[in-house]
C-alpha cells in the first residue's frame, strides 16, 4: 500500500466526516454550515481517526462488540488529543462539551464518542472494502497524480486557513485596544448599546463634534477596523459556535457577534437627521478610502519586471534542481543560460503571471488558482513549441503521464503553475516588491538595465551554442571561427551534461508534432530517459 493510496483514503474519509457534520447540523439547526476548519469540504480529524481505526482495529473485525468498544476508545483519545493540541497552538477551544452529560474537561463526551465508534465500526466492515475495491481499479501512476493534486489543493487550503487564524489573532489584539480606548473616554461606554448599533454609531459621531481630545475619532477608527472581518473569520465562527478563548479577552462575545453581523453597513449608515455635516462627509470618506485602497495596489514599473524575471528564474532553477534530487537521488544540471543562473521559462512565467494576474488580485483565491492553471499550462505548451521550432529539441515531454496534451504539458504541472501563481500573487509578490523598493529608484533602474543587457547577451550566446550543438549532431561541419570555437569548448559530452534534460527530435519523421519519448545516448552511460548526473 503506497503513500498515495493512504493519502487518497485520508481525503475520502475526511470528506465523509465533513458530510456527517454538515448533515447533523442541517437536521438539528435546519441550515447549512461548513463544519470544517478548512475551506474545502474536508474534516482532517475524521480522516486521521478513520485511518487509525481501520488499520489498528482491522484484526478485531471478527468480534463486532470488541471492535465497537475499541473504536469508541480510539476516537475519544484522538478527539481529546486534537482538542488539546489546537488549544495549545491557537489558545482557543474549538469545541466544548461541558454542558453535555458524561464529558471530560469539555473536550470529549460519551455520546459523541459512541456515535464515532459506530461510524468507525461501519467503516471497517463496509466502507473500507468498498474504497479498496474502487482504488484498486486505478493504475498506480494515476493514483500518484490524483494524490499530488489533492495534496496541492489541501496545502493551499491549509495556508489560507492559517492566514485567517493569524488575522483573527490580530483582530483580538485590536479589540483589546478598542476596549482600552473606550475606558479612556469621558463617558466610558455609555454611548454604546449592543441592541441599537445604528444609534450607537450616530451618538459616537455626535460626540466627535465637541471632542477636543480626539479620543472619539480614534475610537471610531478602531471600531471601523474591528467590524470588518478578515476573510474566513465569520465562517470559522459559524463552524465552531462553541469556540472559547483560553486567554482573557474582554467582551469576546461582542467581538464574535460583530463578526457574524454585517456591521459595515451600520458604519456607513447616516447618523441622526440633525447630523447633516456627517452625512455630507460620508461620500467623501468612501471616496478617500477607495483611493487609498487603490494606492495600496503595487504596480511594478517597467524596469522592475527585470527583477521579477531574475527572482522567478532563479527560484525556479533551485526548485527544479531540488525536485530532480528528490525524485532521482542525484543532482542534475537544470540551467537555462550558459552563464547566468536563471531558468528562463520560470522567469518569463513569473513576469507573465504578474502582468495578467495582478489586476485580478482582488478576486477570490479559487479564481487566481484556476487562472494560473490555464495561463501556466498554455505558456508551457507554447514554450515547448517555440523550442522545437528553433532548435528541433525539447527539454520536457509528458507522453507517459496521464492527462497530457501532445506531451508538452499535463494537468499535474498545470496545477503546479496555478499553485505557484496563487503563492506569488498573495504572499511572495508584495514582500518582494517591498524589498526591491528599498533600493533607491535610480540605482535600481541602472542595475536593472545592466542586468537586462547581460540577460539578452547570455540568451543570444546560449542560443548560438545550442544551435551549433544541433548542427554538430546532424553531421554539419563548422564553417566559421565562431563555430569551431563552440566545437572546441562546448563538445557534445559537455552539452549533454549541462543540458541533461534536452532531447533532439528525429527530423526524418515529417509528421512528428510533439516531443518523442526520451532515448539514451550510447556514450552517456545513463538508462533510457534518465539524464546523466553531475560529477
C-alpha positions in Angstrom: 0.0 0.0 0.0 1.7 3.2 -1.2 1.7 6.6 0.4 -0.5 8.0 -2.4 -3.0 5.2 -1.7 -3.1 6.1 2.0 -3.4 9.8 1.3 -6.4 9.3 -1.0 -8.1 7.2 1.7 -7.4 10.0 4.2 -9.1 12.5 1.9 -12.1 10.2 1.3 -12.7 9.7 5.0 -12.2 13.4 5.6 -14.9 14.2 3.1 -17.2 11.6 4.7 -16.6 13.1 8.1 -17.4 16.6 6.8 -20.7 15.3 5.2 -21.7 13.7 8.5 -21.1 17.0 10.4 -23.0 19.1 7.8 -25.9 16.7 7.7 -26.1 16.7 11.5 -26.2 20.5 11.6 -28.7 20.5 8.8 -31.1 18.2 10.7 -30.7 19.9 14.1 -30.5 23.5 13.1 -32.1 23.4 9.7 -29.3 25.4 8.0 -26.2 24.6 6.0 -22.9 25.3 7.8 -19.4 24.4 6.6 -18.3 22.5 9.7 -14.7 22.1 8.7 -11.8 24.2 10.0 -10.6 24.3 6.4 -12.4 26.0 3.5 -12.8 22.8 1.5 -15.3 20.0 2.2 -12.9 18.1 4.5 -12.5 17.4 8.2 -9.0 16.2 8.7 -9.6 14.8 12.2 -12.1 12.3 10.7 -9.5 11.3 8.1 -6.8 10.6 10.6 -9.3 9.0 13.0 -10.7 6.7 10.3 -7.2 5.6 9.2 -6.1 4.8 12.7 -9.3 2.9 13.5 -9.2 1.0 10.2 -5.6 -0.1 10.3 -5.2 -0.6 14.0 -8.5 -2.4 14.6 -8.6 -4.5 11.4 -7.5 -7.6 13.3 -10.5 -7.4 15.6 -13.3 -7.1 13.0 -14.4 -10.7 13.6 -15.6 -9.6 17.1 -18.0 -6.8 16.5 -18.6 -5.9 20.1 -14.9 -5.7 20.9 -14.3 -3.8 17.7 -17.0 -1.2 18.6 -15.6 -0.7 22.1 -12.1 -0.2 20.8 -13.4 2.2 18.1 -15.0 4.3 20.9 -11.8 4.4 22.9 -9.6 5.3 20.0 -11.9 8.0 18.7 -12.2 9.5 22.2 -8.4 9.6 22.7 -7.9 11.1 19.3 -10.5 13.8 19.8 -9.1 14.7 23.3 -5.5 15.0 22.0 -6.6 17.0 19.0 -8.6 19.4 21.2 -5.6 19.9 23.5 -3.2 20.4 20.6 -5.4 23.0 18.9 -5.8 24.9 22.2 -2.1 24.9 22.8 -1.4 26.3 19.3 -4.3 28.8 18.9 -5.1 29.5 22.6 -8.7 28.6 22.0 -11.1 25.6 22.5 -12.7 24.8 19.1 -15.5 22.7 20.6 -16.8 22.4 24.1 -18.9 19.5 25.6 -19.1 21.0 29.1 -22.9 21.1 29.0 -23.1 17.5 27.7 -23.5 14.6 30.0 -20.5 12.4 30.7 -18.0 14.9 29.3 -14.3 15.1 30.2 -12.9 18.6 30.6 -15.3 19.7 27.8 -13.0 18.0 25.2 -15.0 14.8 24.7 -18.4 13.4 25.5 -19.7 9.9 25.8 -22.5 10.4 23.2 -20.2 11.8 20.6 -17.6 9.1 21.1 -20.3 6.4 20.8 -21.5 7.8 17.6 -18.0 7.9 16.2 -17.4 4.4 17.4 -20.5 3.2 15.4 -19.2 5.0 12.3 -15.7 3.5 12.8 -17.2 0.0 13.0 -19.2 0.6 9.8 -16.0 1.8 8.1 -14.1 -1.3 8.9 -16.9 -3.7 7.9 -18.3 -2.0 4.8 -16.7 1.3 3.8 -13.0 0.3 3.7 -13.6 -2.8 1.5 -15.6 -0.6 -0.9 -12.9 2.0 -1.1 -10.2 -0.6 -1.6 -12.2 -2.2 -4.5 -12.6 1.2 -6.2 -9.0 2.4 -5.7 -7.6 -0.9 -7.0 -9.2 -0.2 -10.3 -6.8 2.7 -10.9 -3.1 2.3 -12.0 -0.5 3.3 -9.5 0.7 6.2 -11.7 -2.9 7.6 -11.8 -3.2 7.4 -8.0 0.1 9.2 -7.7 -1.1 12.1 -9.9 -4.5 12.3 -8.1 -2.8 12.2 -4.7 -0.4 15.0 -5.6 -3.2 17.2 -7.0 -5.3 16.7 -3.8 -2.2 17.3 -1.7 -1.6 20.6 -3.5 -5.2 21.7 -3.0 -5.1 20.7 0.6 -1.8 22.6 1.2 -3.2 25.8 -0.4 -6.3 25.4 1.8 -4.1 25.0 5.0 -2.0 28.0 4.1 -5.2 30.2 3.6 -6.7 28.9 6.8 -3.6 29.6 8.8 -3.6 33.2 7.3 -7.2 33.6 8.5 -6.3 32.4 12.0 -3.3 34.8 12.2 -5.6 37.6 11.1 -8.2 36.6 13.7 -5.5 36.7 16.4 -4.5 40.2 15.3 -8.2 41.2 15.4 -8.3 40.1 19.1 -5.4 42.4 19.8 -7.2 45.3 18.0 -10.3 44.6 20.1 -8.3 44.9 23.3 -7.1 48.3 22.1 -10.7 49.3 21.3 -11.9 48.4 24.8 -9.0 50.3 26.4 -9.9 53.3 24.2 -13.5 53.1 25.4 -12.4 53.1 29.0 -10.4 56.3 28.4 -13.5 58.1 27.0 -15.1 60.6 29.5 -18.4 58.8 29.4 -16.8 55.3 29.2 -19.1 53.1 27.2 -22.4 54.9 27.9 -23.0 55.8 24.3 -22.8 52.2 23.2 -25.9 49.9 23.1 -25.3 46.5 21.6 -29.0 46.2 20.9 -29.0 49.5 18.9 -25.9 49.6 16.8 -27.1 52.3 14.3 -28.0 54.6 17.2 -24.6 53.9 18.9 -22.7 54.9 15.7 -24.9 58.1 15.4 -24.2 59.0 19.1 -20.5 58.4 18.6 -20.4 60.8 15.6 -22.4 63.4 17.5 -19.8 63.2 20.4 -17.0 63.9 18.0 -18.3 67.5 17.4 -17.5 68.6 20.9 -14.5 66.3 21.4 -11.2 68.2 21.7 -9.1 65.2 22.7 -9.5 63.1 19.6 -10.5 60.1 21.6 -13.8 59.6 19.9 -12.2 59.9 16.4 -9.7 57.3 17.4 -12.4 55.1 18.8 -14.4 55.3 15.6 -11.3 54.3 13.5 -10.7 51.4 15.8 -14.4 50.4 15.6 -14.3 50.7 11.8 -11.3 48.3 11.7 -12.9 46.0 14.2 -16.1 45.4 12.4 -14.6 44.4 9.0 -14.0 40.7 9.5 -11.0 39.2 7.7 -11.8 36.7 5.0 -12.8 33.4 6.5 -13.3 34.5 10.2 -17.2 34.6 10.1 -17.1 31.1 8.5 -14.9 29.7 11.3 -17.1 31.3 14.0 -20.2 29.7 12.4 -18.5 26.3 12.0 -17.4 26.3 15.6 -20.1 28.1 17.7 -18.6 26.7 20.9 -15.2 28.4 20.3 -13.8 29.7 23.5 -10.6 31.6 24.1 -8.1 30.3 26.6 -6.7 33.8 27.2 -8.8 36.6 28.7 -10.3 38.9 26.1 -12.8 41.5 27.4 -16.3 41.3 25.8 -15.2 38.5 23.4 -18.8 37.6 22.8 -19.4 41.1 21.4 -16.5 40.6 19.0 -17.9 37.3 18.0 -21.4 38.8 17.4 -19.8 41.6 15.4 -18.1 39.2 13.0 -21.3 37.3 12.4 -23.2 40.5 11.6 -22.8 42.8 8.6 -21.8 45.9 10.6 -20.1 47.5 7.7 -23.5 48.8 6.6 -24.1 50.1 10.1 -20.9 52.2 10.0 -21.8 53.6 6.6 -25.4 54.3 7.6 -26.2 58.1 8.0 -26.4 59.3 11.6 -29.3 61.2 13.2 -31.2 63.7 11.0 -29.6 66.6 12.7 -26.1 65.4 11.9 -26.2 66.8 8.3 -22.5 67.5 8.3 -21.6 63.9 8.9 -24.0 62.8 6.1 -22.2 65.1 3.7 -18.8 63.7 4.6 -19.8 60.1 4.2 -19.4 60.0 0.4 -16.1 61.9 0.6 -14.9 59.4 3.2 -15.9 56.5 1.0 -14.1 58.1 -2.0 -11.0 58.7 0.1 -11.0 55.1 1.3 -11.4 53.9 -2.2 -8.5 56.0 -3.4 -6.3 54.8 -0.5 -7.2 51.1 -1.4 -6.2 51.8 -5.0 -3.0 53.3 -3.9 -2.1 50.2 -2.0 -2.1 48.1 -5.2 1.5 47.6 -6.1 2.1 48.2 -9.8 5.6 47.3 -11.0 7.5 49.7 -13.2 8.9 48.5 -16.5 12.4 48.0 -15.2 11.2 46.2 -12.1 9.9 43.4 -14.3 13.6 42.6 -14.9 14.0 41.8 -11.1 10.8 39.8 -11.2 12.2 37.7 -14.1 15.5 37.3 -12.3 13.9 36.2 -9.0 11.4 33.8 -10.6 14.0 32.3 -12.8 16.5 31.8 -10.0 13.9 30.3 -7.6 12.6 28.1 -10.4 16.1 26.8 -11.1 16.6 25.9 -7.4 13.2 24.3 -7.1 13.7 22.2 -10.3 17.1 21.1 -9.1 15.8 20.0 -5.7 12.8 18.2 -7.4 15.3 16.2 -9.5 17.3 15.3 -6.4 14.2 14.2 -4.5 12.8 12.1 -7.4 16.1 10.6 -8.6 18.5 10.8 -5.7 21.1 12.6 -7.9 21.9 16.2 -8.8 21.4 17.2 -12.5 22.2 20.4 -14.3 18.9 22.3 -14.9 20.4 25.6 -16.2 18.8 27.7 -18.8 21.6 30.1 -19.8 25.3 29.3 -20.1 26.5 31.8 -17.6 23.6 33.5 -15.6 22.0 31.0 -13.3 18.3 31.5 -14.1 15.7 29.3 -15.7 14.1 31.5 -18.4 10.8 29.6 -18.5 10.2 30.4 -14.9 11.4 34.0 -15.2 9.1 34.6 -18.2 6.3 32.8 -16.4 6.7 35.0 -13.4 6.5 38.1 -15.5 3.5 36.8 -17.4 1.7 35.8 -14.2 2.4 39.2 -12.7 1.1 41.1 -15.7 -2.1 39.0 -16.1 -3.0 38.2 -12.5 -2.0 41.4 -10.7 -5.1 43.3 -12.0 -7.2 40.3 -10.7 -5.7 40.2 -7.2 -8.9 41.3 -5.6 -10.6 38.2 -6.9 -11.1 35.1 -4.9 -8.3 32.7 -4.3 -10.0 30.0 -6.4 -10.2 32.3 -9.4 -6.4 33.2 -9.1 -5.6 29.5 -8.9 -7.7 28.4 -11.9 -6.5 31.4 -13.9 -2.9 30.4 -13.1 -3.6 26.8 -14.1 -4.8 27.9 -17.6 -2.0 30.5 -18.1 0.7 28.2 -16.9 -0.4 25.2 -19.0 -0.8 27.3 -22.1 2.6 29.0 -21.5 4.4 25.7 -21.0 2.8 24.3 -24.2 3.9 27.4 -26.2 7.4 27.3 -24.9 7.8 23.7 -25.9 6.6 24.5 -29.4 9.0 27.5 -29.8 12.0 25.4 -28.6 11.1 22.7 -31.1 10.8 25.2 -34.0 14.1 27.0 -33.1 16.4 24.1 -32.1 14.4 20.9 -33.1 14.6 19.8 -29.5 12.6 19.6 -26.3 13.5 20.0 -22.6 10.4 18.2 -21.2 8.0 15.6 -22.5 4.9 14.1 -20.7 3.8 11.4 -23.1 3.9 8.8 -20.4 1.9 10.9 -17.9 -1.9 10.9 -17.5 -3.9 13.8 -18.9 -1.1 15.3 -21.1 -1.6 17.5 -24.2 0.7 16.3 -27.0 3.3 15.6 -24.4 4.0 19.3 -24.0 2.1 19.9 -20.8 -0.2 17.9 -18.5 -2.8 18.6 -15.8 -0.4 17.8 -13.0 2.1 20.5 -13.8 -0.7 22.9 -14.8 -1.9 22.6 -11.2 1.6 23.3 -10.1 1.6 26.6 -12.1 -1.7 27.5 -10.5 -0.4 26.9 -7.1 2.7 28.9 -7.7 0.7 31.7 -9.2 -1.5 31.9 -6.0 1.5 31.9 -3.7 3.2 34.6 -5.8 0.3 37.0 -6.0 -1.0 36.5 -2.5 2.3 36.2 -0.5 5.6 36.5 -2.3 5.0 39.4 -4.7 4.1 42.1 -2.1 7.1 41.2 0.1 9.4 41.0 -2.9 8.4 44.5 -4.2 8.8 45.9 -0.7 12.3 44.6 -0.6 13.2 45.8 -4.1 11.9 49.3 -3.5 14.3 49.7 -0.6 16.9 50.2 -3.3 17.0 53.9 -4.4 15.0 54.1 -7.7 17.9 55.5 -9.8 20.3 52.8 -8.7 17.6 50.1 -9.1 16.9 51.3 -12.6 20.6 51.4 -13.7 21.2 47.9 -12.2 18.1 46.5 -13.9 19.3 47.9 -17.3 22.7 46.4 -16.9 21.3 43.1 -15.8 18.8 43.1 -18.8 21.7 43.6 -21.2 23.6 40.7 -19.6 20.5 38.5 -19.8 19.9 39.3 -23.5 23.6 38.8 -24.3 23.7 35.4 -22.5 20.5 34.3 -24.1 21.9 35.1 -27.6 25.2 33.3 -26.7 23.3 30.3 -25.3 21.1 30.1 -28.4 24.2 30.1 -30.7 25.9 27.4 -28.7 22.8 25.1 -28.7 22.2 25.8 -32.4 25.8 24.7 -33.1 25.3 21.6 -30.9 22.2 20.7 -33.0 24.1 21.1 -36.3 27.1 19.1 -35.0 24.7 16.2 -34.1 23.4 16.3 -37.7 26.9 16.0 -39.1 27.2 19.6 -40.3 30.8 20.8 -40.1 31.7 24.3 -38.7 32.2 26.9 -41.4 33.2 29.9 -39.2 35.7 30.6 -36.5 32.9 31.0 -34.0 31.5 27.6 -34.9 34.9 26.0 -34.4 35.3 27.8 -31.1 32.0 26.3 -30.0 33.1 22.8 -31.2 36.2 23.1 -29.1 34.9 24.5 -25.9 31.4 23.0 -25.9 31.7 19.4 -27.2 28.7 17.1 -27.1 29.7 15.5 -23.8 29.8 18.8 -22.0 26.5 20.0 -23.5 24.8 16.7 -22.6 25.9 17.2 -19.0 24.9 20.9 -18.9 21.5 20.3 -20.6 20.8 16.8 -19.4 17.1 17.2 -20.0 17.3 18.4 -23.6 16.4 15.8 -26.3 16.7 16.3 -30.0 13.9 15.1 -32.3 14.1 12.9 -35.3 14.0 15.0 -38.5 13.3 12.0 -40.6 9.7 11.9 -39.3 8.0 14.8 -41.1 4.7 14.2 -39.3 6.2 14.4 -35.9 4.2 17.0 -34.0 5.4 16.7 -30.4 8.3 15.5 -28.3 9.2 11.9 -28.6 9.9 9.8 -25.5 13.5 10.3 -24.2 16.1 7.9 -25.5 19.5 7.1 -24.1 22.7 8.0 -25.9 25.3 5.4 -26.5 28.0 7.4 -24.8 26.1 8.7 -21.8 26.1 5.6 -19.7 22.7 6.6 -18.4 19.5 4.5 -18.7 16.8 5.4 -21.2 15.1 8.7 -20.5 17.4 9.3 -17.5 19.9 12.2 -17.6 23.5 11.7 -16.6 24.2 13.0 -13.1 26.7 15.8 -12.4 30.1 14.7 -11.3 
